[in-house]
Amino acid sequence: MTRPASMSRAGTACVRRDLMAAGPRPSRASAGADKTSPRSGPAPYVAAMTDISMTDRCDCGATAGPLGMCVDYYHGILAEEQSDPQMFRWHACVVVTYLLQHSSRAHEKYLDDQYRQLQLYVDQGLDALLRLAAHRVARNNHRARPSYGTAPLTTYAPLPQGEPPRFSASFSGLPVKDGSFVFDGHSAYGDRIKAIAEATVESWKSVQS
């Protein structure tokens, strides 16, 4: 079973940084990571892989892939992007998409904002999401207008009440080659992340209909 070579303590460090790119500034515990303990070494990861023997489906409904459940892919991406600044450009999108597909692992008070961020990304592209993230970081450092942090999101639909149906694309379906998610280039990787984001928005929107 192939596993990204960079899966290590870097994943933990990245989880702590999730909120800086993806949403409002709560405590570190609500920084966009799932509620399971951050990986600080190989043992928790082995435990996650062991769970596959009991079920071959993720709690989002996706079938487990070669690396395991979606959470294994998620932590693998977080670890690899730490040494790849270009790959890190999709960090905020990865975080909010994962949390919206696995809402039981997220903090409910931030899901509406994260859903709006994902709609912004699907509608206007990666640069728009990066601008929003940069302004939020500046706002938290008192270098930007407080109102900008939410202004670009007001035109997007709030998070619907209820649970979405299964998603047509998920993290456990991502290909990995030679221990990397960007084996065929960053553009192709970005296209795959966007496809998961689009599937996530589409599924949540179906709750409203």
Biotite code that builds the C-alpha atoms (Angstrom):
import biotite.structure as struc

atoms = struc.array([
    struc.Atom([0.000, 0.000, 0.000], chain_id="A", res_id=1, res_name="MET", atom_name="CA", element="C"),
    struc.Atom([1.557, 3.294, -1.116], chain_id="A", res_id=2, res_name="THR", atom_name="CA", element="C"),
    struc.Atom([1.568, 6.111, 1.388], chain_id="A", res_id=3, res_name="ARG", atom_name="CA", element="C"),
    struc.Atom([2.876, 9.668, 0.819], chain_id="A", res_id=4, res_name="PRO", atom_name="CA", element="C"),
    struc.Atom([6.468, 9.798, 1.936], chain_id="A", res_id=5, res_name="ALA", atom_name="CA", element="C"),
    struc.Atom([5.943, 13.115, 3.735], chain_id="A", res_id=6, res_name="SER", atom_name="CA", element="C"),
    struc.Atom([3.176, 11.826, 6.039], chain_id="A", res_id=7, res_name="MET", atom_name="CA", element="C"),
    struc.Atom([4.657, 12.753, 9.417], chain_id="A", res_id=8, res_name="SER", atom_name="CA", element="C"),
    struc.Atom([4.502, 15.422, 12.062], chain_id="A", res_id=9, res_name="ARG", atom_name="CA", element="C"),
    struc.Atom([4.126, 18.024, 9.304], chain_id="A", res_id=10, res_name="ALA", atom_name="CA", element="C"),
    struc.Atom([0.430, 17.102, 9.057], chain_id="A", res_id=11, res_name="GLY", atom_name="CA", element="C"),
    struc.Atom([-0.087, 18.163, 12.680], chain_id="A", res_id=12, res_name="THR", atom_name="CA", element="C"),
    struc.Atom([1.592, 21.516, 12.126], chain_id="A", res_id=13, res_name="ALA", atom_name="CA", element="C"),
    struc.Atom([-0.558, 22.156, 9.088], chain_id="A", res_id=14, res_name="CYS", atom_name="CA", element="C"),
    struc.Atom([-3.794, 21.326, 10.874], chain_id="A", res_id=15, res_name="VAL", atom_name="CA", element="C"),
    struc.Atom([-2.982, 24.021, 13.393], chain_id="A", res_id=16, res_name="ARG", atom_name="CA", element="C"),
    struc.Atom([-2.724, 26.507, 10.526], chain_id="A", res_id=17, res_name="ARG", atom_name="CA", element="C"),
    struc.Atom([-6.004, 25.536, 8.848], chain_id="A", res_id=18, res_name="ASP", atom_name="CA", element="C"),
    struc.Atom([-8.051, 28.394, 10.234], chain_id="A", res_id=19, res_name="LEU", atom_name="CA", element="C"),
    struc.Atom([-5.624, 31.069, 9.107], chain_id="A", res_id=20, res_name="MET", atom_name="CA", element="C"),
    struc.Atom([-6.481, 30.197, 5.513], chain_id="A", res_id=21, res_name="ALA", atom_name="CA", element="C"),
    struc.Atom([-10.002, 28.926, 5.864], chain_id="A", res_id=22, res_name="ALA", atom_name="CA", element="C"),
    struc.Atom([-12.157, 30.879, 8.233], chain_id="A", res_id=23, res_name="GLY", atom_name="CA", element="C"),
    struc.Atom([-12.783, 33.029, 11.323], chain_id="A", res_id=24, res_name="PRO", atom_name="CA", element="C"),
    struc.Atom([-10.261, 32.995, 14.122], chain_id="A", res_id=25, res_name="ARG", atom_name="CA", element="C"),
    struc.Atom([-11.468, 30.698, 16.894], chain_id="A", res_id=26, res_name="PRO", atom_name="CA", element="C"),
    struc.Atom([-9.319, 28.747, 19.322], chain_id="A", res_id=27, res_name="SER", atom_name="CA", element="C"),
    struc.Atom([-6.745, 26.330, 17.981], chain_id="A", res_id=28, res_name="ARG", atom_name="CA", element="C"),
    struc.Atom([-9.114, 23.449, 18.662], chain_id="A", res_id=29, res_name="ALA", atom_name="CA", element="C"),
    struc.Atom([-11.506, 24.814, 16.055], chain_id="A", res_id=30, res_name="SER", atom_name="CA", element="C"),
    struc.Atom([-8.878, 25.549, 13.466], chain_id="A", res_id=31, res_name="ALA", atom_name="CA", element="C"),
    struc.Atom([-10.434, 23.518, 10.701], chain_id="A", res_id=32, res_name="GLY", atom_name="CA", element="C"),
    struc.Atom([-9.135, 20.115, 11.722], chain_id="A", res_id=33, res_name="ALA", atom_name="CA", element="C"),
    struc.Atom([-11.347, 17.180, 12.369], chain_id="A", res_id=34, res_name="ASP", atom_name="CA", element="C"),
    struc.Atom([-12.145, 16.408, 16.002], chain_id="A", res_id=35, res_name="LYS", atom_name="CA", element="C"),
    struc.Atom([-9.886, 13.378, 16.104], chain_id="A", res_id=36, res_name="THR", atom_name="CA", element="C"),
    struc.Atom([-6.502, 13.922, 17.720], chain_id="A", res_id=37, res_name="SER", atom_name="CA", element="C"),
    struc.Atom([-3.905, 15.415, 15.332], chain_id="A", res_id=38, res_name="PRO", atom_name="CA", element="C"),
    struc.Atom([-1.338, 12.933, 14.102], chain_id="A", res_id=39, res_name="ARG", atom_name="CA", element="C"),
    struc.Atom([1.892, 13.378, 16.036], chain_id="A", res_id=40, res_name="SER", atom_name="CA", element="C"),
    struc.Atom([3.550, 10.216, 14.777], chain_id="A", res_id=41, res_name="GLY", atom_name="CA", element="C"),
    struc.Atom([2.936, 6.933, 13.030], chain_id="A", res_id=42, res_name="PRO", atom_name="CA", element="C"),
    struc.Atom([0.827, 5.215, 15.713], chain_id="A", res_id=43, res_name="ALA", atom_name="CA", element="C"),
    struc.Atom([-2.448, 7.202, 15.201], chain_id="A", res_id=44, res_name="PRO", atom_name="CA", element="C"),
    struc.Atom([-2.108, 6.762, 11.453], chain_id="A", res_id=45, res_name="TYR", atom_name="CA", element="C"),
    struc.Atom([-1.754, 3.010, 11.873], chain_id="A", res_id=46, res_name="VAL", atom_name="CA", element="C"),
    struc.Atom([-4.884, 3.059, 14.026], chain_id="A", res_id=47, res_name="ALA", atom_name="CA", element="C"),
    struc.Atom([-6.784, 4.865, 11.270], chain_id="A", res_id=48, res_name="ALA", atom_name="CA", element="C"),
    struc.Atom([-5.684, 2.289, 8.731], chain_id="A", res_id=49, res_name="MET", atom_name="CA", element="C"),
    struc.Atom([-6.678, -0.530, 11.080], chain_id="A", res_id=50, res_name="THR", atom_name="CA", element="C"),
    struc.Atom([-10.230, 0.799, 11.117], chain_id="A", res_id=51, res_name="ASP", atom_name="CA", element="C"),
    struc.Atom([-10.534, -0.166, 7.438], chain_id="A", res_id=52, res_name="ILE", atom_name="CA", element="C"),
    struc.Atom([-10.775, -3.786, 8.474], chain_id="A", res_id=53, res_name="SER", atom_name="CA", element="C"),
    struc.Atom([-14.073, -2.999, 10.179], chain_id="A", res_id=54, res_name="MET", atom_name="CA", element="C"),
    struc.Atom([-15.644, -0.958, 7.386], chain_id="A", res_id=55, res_name="THR", atom_name="CA", element="C"),
    struc.Atom([-14.722, -0.066, 3.820], chain_id="A", res_id=56, res_name="ASP", atom_name="CA", element="C"),
    struc.Atom([-16.743, 3.146, 3.762], chain_id="A", res_id=57, res_name="ARG", atom_name="CA", element="C"),
    struc.Atom([-15.942, 6.596, 5.073], chain_id="A", res_id=58, res_name="CYS", atom_name="CA", element="C"),
    struc.Atom([-18.540, 8.455, 7.137], chain_id="A", res_id=59, res_name="ASP", atom_name="CA", element="C"),
    struc.Atom([-19.171, 10.637, 4.065], chain_id="A", res_id=60, res_name="CYS", atom_name="CA", element="C"),
    struc.Atom([-20.291, 7.520, 2.209], chain_id="A", res_id=61, res_name="GLY", atom_name="CA", element="C"),
    struc.Atom([-17.179, 7.190, 0.051], chain_id="A", res_id=62, res_name="ALA", atom_name="CA", element="C"),
    struc.Atom([-15.454, 3.868, -0.449], chain_id="A", res_id=63, res_name="THR", atom_name="CA", element="C"),
    struc.Atom([-11.986, 3.586, 1.091], chain_id="A", res_id=64, res_name="ALA", atom_name="CA", element="C"),
    struc.Atom([-9.080, 4.033, -1.321], chain_id="A", res_id=65, res_name="GLY", atom_name="CA", element="C"),
    struc.Atom([-5.599, 2.508, -1.318], chain_id="A", res_id=66, res_name="PRO", atom_name="CA", element="C"),
    struc.Atom([-4.453, 4.882, 1.453], chain_id="A", res_id=67, res_name="LEU", atom_name="CA", element="C"),
    struc.Atom([-7.542, 4.310, 3.600], chain_id="A", res_id=68, res_name="GLY", atom_name="CA", element="C"),
    struc.Atom([-10.429, 6.628, 4.419], chain_id="A", res_id=69, res_name="MET", atom_name="CA", element="C"),
    struc.Atom([-10.788, 10.274, 3.417], chain_id="A", res_id=70, res_name="CYS", atom_name="CA", element="C"),
    struc.Atom([-9.088, 11.377, 6.638], chain_id="A", res_id=71, res_name="VAL", atom_name="CA", element="C"),
    struc.Atom([-5.936, 9.509, 5.596], chain_id="A", res_id=72, res_name="ASP", atom_name="CA", element="C"),
    struc.Atom([-5.902, 11.336, 2.270], chain_id="A", res_id=73, res_name="TYR", atom_name="CA", element="C"),
    struc.Atom([-6.628, 14.628, 4.028], chain_id="A", res_id=74, res_name="TYR", atom_name="CA", element="C"),
    struc.Atom([-3.686, 14.304, 6.399], chain_id="A", res_id=75, res_name="HIS", atom_name="CA", element="C"),
    struc.Atom([-1.518, 13.132, 3.527], chain_id="A", res_id=76, res_name="GLY", atom_name="CA", element="C"),
    struc.Atom([-2.301, 16.299, 1.570], chain_id="A", res_id=77, res_name="ILE", atom_name="CA", element="C"),
    struc.Atom([-1.694, 18.513, 4.608], chain_id="A", res_id=78, res_name="LEU", atom_name="CA", element="C"),
    struc.Atom([1.700, 16.896, 5.117], chain_id="A", res_id=79, res_name="ALA", atom_name="CA", element="C"),
    struc.Atom([2.844, 17.079, 1.496], chain_id="A", res_id=80, res_name="GLU", atom_name="CA", element="C"),
    struc.Atom([1.749, 20.671, 0.926], chain_id="A", res_id=81, res_name="GLU", atom_name="CA", element="C"),
    struc.Atom([4.007, 21.842, 3.771], chain_id="A", res_id=82, res_name="GLN", atom_name="CA", element="C"),
    struc.Atom([7.062, 21.349, 1.563], chain_id="A", res_id=83, res_name="SER", atom_name="CA", element="C"),
    struc.Atom([5.341, 22.503, -1.640], chain_id="A", res_id=84, res_name="ASP", atom_name="CA", element="C"),
    struc.Atom([4.254, 26.174, -1.671], chain_id="A", res_id=85, res_name="PRO", atom_name="CA", element="C"),
    struc.Atom([2.489, 25.836, -5.007], chain_id="A", res_id=86, res_name="GLN", atom_name="CA", element="C"),
    struc.Atom([0.435, 22.896, -3.775], chain_id="A", res_id=87, res_name="MET", atom_name="CA", element="C"),
    struc.Atom([-0.329, 24.876, -0.604], chain_id="A", res_id=88, res_name="PHE", atom_name="CA", element="C"),
    struc.Atom([-2.302, 27.375, -2.693], chain_id="A", res_id=89, res_name="ARG", atom_name="CA", element="C"),
    struc.Atom([-5.212, 24.902, -2.545], chain_id="A", res_id=90, res_name="TRP", atom_name="CA", element="C"),
    struc.Atom([-4.949, 24.524, 1.241], chain_id="A", res_id=91, res_name="HIS", atom_name="CA", element="C"),
    struc.Atom([-8.054, 26.547, 2.162], chain_id="A", res_id=92, res_name="ALA", atom_name="CA", element="C"),
    struc.Atom([-10.119, 24.752, -0.450], chain_id="A", res_id=93, res_name="CYS", atom_name="CA", element="C"),
    struc.Atom([-8.936, 21.361, 0.794], chain_id="A", res_id=94, res_name="VAL", atom_name="CA", element="C"),
    struc.Atom([-9.819, 22.224, 4.392], chain_id="A", res_id=95, res_name="VAL", atom_name="CA", element="C"),
    struc.Atom([-13.326, 23.587, 3.818], chain_id="A", res_id=96, res_name="VAL", atom_name="CA", element="C"),
    struc.Atom([-14.173, 20.840, 1.327], chain_id="A", res_id=97, res_name="THR", atom_name="CA", element="C"),
    struc.Atom([-13.079, 18.119, 3.719], chain_id="A", res_id=98, res_name="TYR", atom_name="CA", element="C"),
    struc.Atom([-15.041, 19.625, 6.610], chain_id="A", res_id=99, res_name="LEU", atom_name="CA", element="C"),
    struc.Atom([-18.192, 20.064, 4.537], chain_id="A", res_id=100, res_name="LEU", atom_name="CA", element="C"),
    struc.Atom([-17.998, 16.451, 3.397], chain_id="A", res_id=101, res_name="GLN", atom_name="CA", element="C"),
    struc.Atom([-17.368, 15.305, 6.980], chain_id="A", res_id=102, res_name="HIS", atom_name="CA", element="C"),
    struc.Atom([-19.428, 17.799, 8.962], chain_id="A", res_id=103, res_name="SER", atom_name="CA", element="C"),
    struc.Atom([-19.528, 15.572, 12.048], chain_id="A", res_id=104, res_name="SER", atom_name="CA", element="C"),
    struc.Atom([-15.788, 16.238, 12.381], chain_id="A", res_id=105, res_name="ARG", atom_name="CA", element="C"),
    struc.Atom([-16.174, 20.007, 11.998], chain_id="A", res_id=106, res_name="ALA", atom_name="CA", element="C"),
    struc.Atom([-17.279, 22.792, 14.326], chain_id="A", res_id=107, res_name="HIS", atom_name="CA", element="C"),
    struc.Atom([-20.853, 23.606, 13.441], chain_id="A", res_id=108, res_name="GLU", atom_name="CA", element="C"),
    struc.Atom([-20.591, 27.341, 14.107], chain_id="A", res_id=109, res_name="LYS", atom_name="CA", element="C"),
    struc.Atom([-18.083, 27.735, 11.237], chain_id="A", res_id=110, res_name="TYR", atom_name="CA", element="C"),
    struc.Atom([-19.717, 25.505, 8.627], chain_id="A", res_id=111, res_name="LEU", atom_name="CA", element="C"),
    struc.Atom([-21.938, 28.209, 7.158], chain_id="A", res_id=112, res_name="ASP", atom_name="CA", element="C"),
    struc.Atom([-18.938, 30.469, 6.516], chain_id="A", res_id=113, res_name="ASP", atom_name="CA", element="C"),
    struc.Atom([-16.975, 27.555, 5.088], chain_id="A", res_id=114, res_name="GLN", atom_name="CA", element="C"),
    struc.Atom([-19.847, 26.630, 2.781], chain_id="A", res_id=115, res_name="TYR", atom_name="CA", element="C"),
    struc.Atom([-19.927, 30.189, 1.464], chain_id="A", res_id=116, res_name="ARG", atom_name="CA", element="C"),
    struc.Atom([-16.165, 30.117, 0.946], chain_id="A", res_id=117, res_name="GLN", atom_name="CA", element="C"),
    struc.Atom([-16.495, 26.969, -1.113], chain_id="A", res_id=118, res_name="LEU", atom_name="CA", element="C"),
    struc.Atom([-19.213, 28.543, -3.248], chain_id="A", res_id=119, res_name="GLN", atom_name="CA", element="C"),
    struc.Atom([-16.931, 31.537, -3.804], chain_id="A", res_id=120, res_name="LEU", atom_name="CA", element="C"),
    struc.Atom([-14.138, 29.223, -4.937], chain_id="A", res_id=121, res_name="TYR", atom_name="CA", element="C"),
    struc.Atom([-16.359, 27.246, -7.309], chain_id="A", res_id=122, res_name="VAL", atom_name="CA", element="C"),
    struc.Atom([-17.865, 30.454, -8.708], chain_id="A", res_id=123, res_name="ASP", atom_name="CA", element="C"),
    struc.Atom([-14.832, 32.762, -8.935], chain_id="A", res_id=124, res_name="GLN", atom_name="CA", element="C"),
    struc.Atom([-11.807, 30.501, -8.758], chain_id="A", res_id=125, res_name="GLY", atom_name="CA", element="C"),
    struc.Atom([-8.781, 29.979, -6.558], chain_id="A", res_id=126, res_name="LEU", atom_name="CA", element="C"),
    struc.Atom([-7.472, 33.545, -6.719], chain_id="A", res_id=127, res_name="ASP", atom_name="CA", element="C"),
    struc.Atom([-10.712, 34.884, -5.209], chain_id="A", res_id=128, res_name="ALA", atom_name="CA", element="C"),
    struc.Atom([-10.459, 32.473, -2.295], chain_id="A", res_id=129, res_name="LEU", atom_name="CA", element="C"),
    struc.Atom([-6.793, 33.344, -1.768], chain_id="A", res_id=130, res_name="LEU", atom_name="CA", element="C"),
    struc.Atom([-7.629, 37.076, -1.685], chain_id="A", res_id=131, res_name="ARG", atom_name="CA", element="C"),
    struc.Atom([-10.280, 36.444, 0.942], chain_id="A", res_id=132, res_name="LEU", atom_name="CA", element="C"),
    struc.Atom([-7.872, 34.384, 3.032], chain_id="A", res_id=133, res_name="ALA", atom_name="CA", element="C"),
    struc.Atom([-5.175, 37.066, 2.779], chain_id="A", res_id=134, res_name="ALA", atom_name="CA", element="C"),
    struc.Atom([-7.587, 39.799, 3.882], chain_id="A", res_id=135, res_name="HIS", atom_name="CA", element="C"),
    struc.Atom([-8.704, 37.703, 6.829], chain_id="A", res_id=136, res_name="ARG", atom_name="CA", element="C"),
    struc.Atom([-5.131, 37.203, 7.947], chain_id="A", res_id=137, res_name="VAL", atom_name="CA", element="C"),
    struc.Atom([-4.526, 40.954, 7.611], chain_id="A", res_id=138, res_name="ALA", atom_name="CA", element="C"),
    struc.Atom([-7.748, 41.670, 9.506], chain_id="A", res_id=139, res_name="ARG", atom_name="CA", element="C"),
    struc.Atom([-6.687, 39.411, 12.351], chain_id="A", res_id=140, res_name="ASN", atom_name="CA", element="C"),
    struc.Atom([-3.421, 41.369, 12.436], chain_id="A", res_id=141, res_name="ASN", atom_name="CA", element="C"),
    struc.Atom([-5.396, 44.652, 12.361], chain_id="A", res_id=142, res_name="HIS", atom_name="CA", element="C"),
    struc.Atom([-4.087, 45.636, 8.935], chain_id="A", res_id=143, res_name="ARG", atom_name="CA", element="C"),
    struc.Atom([-7.338, 45.495, 6.950], chain_id="A", res_id=144, res_name="ALA", atom_name="CA", element="C"),
    struc.Atom([-10.957, 46.669, 7.080], chain_id="A", res_id=145, res_name="ARG", atom_name="CA", element="C"),
    struc.Atom([-12.957, 44.349, 9.375], chain_id="A", res_id=146, res_name="PRO", atom_name="CA", element="C"),
    struc.Atom([-15.922, 44.332, 6.986], chain_id="A", res_id=147, res_name="SER", atom_name="CA", element="C"),
    struc.Atom([-14.032, 42.772, 4.076], chain_id="A", res_id=148, res_name="TYR", atom_name="CA", element="C"),
    struc.Atom([-13.782, 39.416, 5.814], chain_id="A", res_id=149, res_name="GLY", atom_name="CA", element="C"),
    struc.Atom([-17.459, 38.665, 5.152], chain_id="A", res_id=150, res_name="THR", atom_name="CA", element="C"),
    struc.Atom([-18.391, 41.065, 2.310], chain_id="A", res_id=151, res_name="ALA", atom_name="CA", element="C"),
    struc.Atom([-17.432, 38.765, -0.607], chain_id="A", res_id=152, res_name="PRO", atom_name="CA", element="C"),
    struc.Atom([-19.538, 35.954, 0.880], chain_id="A", res_id=153, res_name="LEU", atom_name="CA", element="C"),
    struc.Atom([-22.840, 37.758, 1.461], chain_id="A", res_id=154, res_name="THR", atom_name="CA", element="C"),
    struc.Atom([-24.195, 36.959, -1.999], chain_id="A", res_id=155, res_name="THR", atom_name="CA", element="C"),
    struc.Atom([-23.824, 33.201, -1.517], chain_id="A", res_id=156, res_name="TYR", atom_name="CA", element="C"),
    struc.Atom([-26.427, 30.862, -0.074], chain_id="A", res_id=157, res_name="ALA", atom_name="CA", element="C"),
    struc.Atom([-26.243, 29.914, 3.608], chain_id="A", res_id=158, res_name="PRO", atom_name="CA", element="C"),
    struc.Atom([-25.647, 26.335, 4.643], chain_id="A", res_id=159, res_name="LEU", atom_name="CA", element="C"),
    struc.Atom([-28.919, 24.395, 4.278], chain_id="A", res_id=160, res_name="PRO", atom_name="CA", element="C"),
    struc.Atom([-30.448, 22.602, 7.232], chain_id="A", res_id=161, res_name="GLN", atom_name="CA", element="C"),
    struc.Atom([-30.204, 18.840, 7.010], chain_id="A", res_id=162, res_name="GLY", atom_name="CA", element="C"),
    struc.Atom([-27.704, 16.349, 5.670], chain_id="A", res_id=163, res_name="GLU", atom_name="CA", element="C"),
    struc.Atom([-26.473, 16.170, 2.058], chain_id="A", res_id=164, res_name="PRO", atom_name="CA", element="C"),
    struc.Atom([-26.711, 12.968, 0.025], chain_id="A", res_id=165, res_name="PRO", atom_name="CA", element="C"),
    struc.Atom([-23.545, 11.144, -0.972], chain_id="A", res_id=166, res_name="ARG", atom_name="CA", element="C"),
    struc.Atom([-20.937, 13.139, -2.853], chain_id="A", res_id=167, res_name="PHE", atom_name="CA", element="C"),
    struc.Atom([-20.064, 12.281, -6.448], chain_id="A", res_id=168, res_name="SER", atom_name="CA", element="C"),
    struc.Atom([-16.356, 12.903, -5.736], chain_id="A", res_id=169, res_name="ALA", atom_name="CA", element="C"),
    struc.Atom([-14.393, 12.502, -2.524], chain_id="A", res_id=170, res_name="SER", atom_name="CA", element="C"),
    struc.Atom([-10.861, 12.568, -1.112], chain_id="A", res_id=171, res_name="PHE", atom_name="CA", element="C"),
    struc.Atom([-10.472, 8.806, -0.991], chain_id="A", res_id=172, res_name="SER", atom_name="CA", element="C"),
    struc.Atom([-10.799, 8.775, -4.780], chain_id="A", res_id=173, res_name="GLY", atom_name="CA", element="C"),
    struc.Atom([-7.714, 10.937, -5.306], chain_id="A", res_id=174, res_name="LEU", atom_name="CA", element="C"),
    struc.Atom([-4.858, 9.229, -7.144], chain_id="A", res_id=175, res_name="PRO", atom_name="CA", element="C"),
    struc.Atom([-1.417, 9.048, -5.543], chain_id="A", res_id=176, res_name="VAL", atom_name="CA", element="C"),
    struc.Atom([1.762, 8.021, -7.337], chain_id="A", res_id=177, res_name="LYS", atom_name="CA", element="C"),
    struc.Atom([5.266, 7.682, -5.930], chain_id="A", res_id=178, res_name="ASP", atom_name="CA", element="C"),
    struc.Atom([4.001, 9.046, -2.619], chain_id="A", res_id=179, res_name="GLY", atom_name="CA", element="C"),
    struc.Atom([2.688, 12.303, -4.118], chain_id="A", res_id=180, res_name="SER", atom_name="CA", element="C"),
    struc.Atom([-0.688, 13.849, -4.876], chain_id="A", res_id=181, res_name="PHE", atom_name="CA", element="C"),
    struc.Atom([0.869, 16.197, -7.453], chain_id="A", res_id=182, res_name="VAL", atom_name="CA", element="C"),
    struc.Atom([2.656, 13.495, -9.458], chain_id="A", res_id=183, res_name="PHE", atom_name="CA", element="C"),
    struc.Atom([1.257, 14.842, -12.755], chain_id="A", res_id=184, res_name="ASP", atom_name="CA", element="C"),
    struc.Atom([1.606, 18.538, -12.017], chain_id="A", res_id=185, res_name="GLY", atom_name="CA", element="C"),
    struc.Atom([-0.058, 21.173, -9.859], chain_id="A", res_id=186, res_name="HIS", atom_name="CA", element="C"),
    struc.Atom([-2.644, 22.135, -12.453], chain_id="A", res_id=187, res_name="SER", atom_name="CA", element="C"),
    struc.Atom([-3.953, 18.576, -12.669], chain_id="A", res_id=188, res_name="ALA", atom_name="CA", element="C"),
    struc.Atom([-3.976, 18.332, -8.877], chain_id="A", res_id=189, res_name="TYR", atom_name="CA", element="C"),
    struc.Atom([-5.909, 21.596, -8.682], chain_id="A", res_id=190, res_name="GLY", atom_name="CA", element="C"),
    struc.Atom([-8.460, 20.304, -11.179], chain_id="A", res_id=191, res_name="ASP", atom_name="CA", element="C"),
    struc.Atom([-9.043, 17.242, -9.010], chain_id="A", res_id=192, res_name="ARG", atom_name="CA", element="C"),
    struc.Atom([-9.485, 19.327, -5.869], chain_id="A", res_id=193, res_name="ILE", atom_name="CA", element="C"),
    struc.Atom([-11.925, 21.604, -7.690], chain_id="A", res_id=194, res_name="LYS", atom_name="CA", element="C"),
    struc.Atom([-13.936, 18.596, -8.874], chain_id="A", res_id=195, res_name="ALA", atom_name="CA", element="C"),
    struc.Atom([-14.342, 17.488, -5.237], chain_id="A", res_id=196, res_name="ILE", atom_name="CA", element="C"),
    struc.Atom([-15.291, 21.035, -4.246], chain_id="A", res_id=197, res_name="ALA", atom_name="CA", element="C"),
    struc.Atom([-17.902, 21.225, -7.004], chain_id="A", res_id=198, res_name="GLU", atom_name="CA", element="C"),
    struc.Atom([-19.341, 17.865, -5.967], chain_id="A", res_id=199, res_name="ALA", atom_name="CA", element="C"),
    struc.Atom([-19.551, 19.111, -2.386], chain_id="A", res_id=200, res_name="THR", atom_name="CA", element="C"),
    struc.Atom([-21.416, 22.300, -3.282], chain_id="A", res_id=201, res_name="VAL", atom_name="CA", element="C"),
    struc.Atom([-23.731, 20.407, -5.628], chain_id="A", res_id=202, res_name="GLU", atom_name="CA", element="C"),
    struc.Atom([-24.625, 17.893, -2.936], chain_id="A", res_id=203, res_name="SER", atom_name="CA", element="C"),
    struc.Atom([-25.310, 20.519, -0.299], chain_id="A", res_id=204, res_name="TRP", atom_name="CA", element="C"),
    struc.Atom([-27.409, 22.569, -2.710], chain_id="A", res_id=205, res_name="LYS", atom_name="CA", element="C"),
    struc.Atom([-29.590, 19.535, -3.345], chain_id="A", res_id=206, res_name="SER", atom_name="CA", element="C"),
    struc.Atom([-30.669, 19.716, 0.320], chain_id="A", res_id=207, res_name="VAL", atom_name="CA", element="C"),
    struc.Atom([-32.481, 22.966, -0.508], chain_id="A", res_id=208, res_name="GLN", atom_name="CA", element="C"),
    struc.Atom([-34.471, 21.530, -3.401], chain_id="A", res_id=209, res_name="SER", atom_name="CA", element="C"),
])
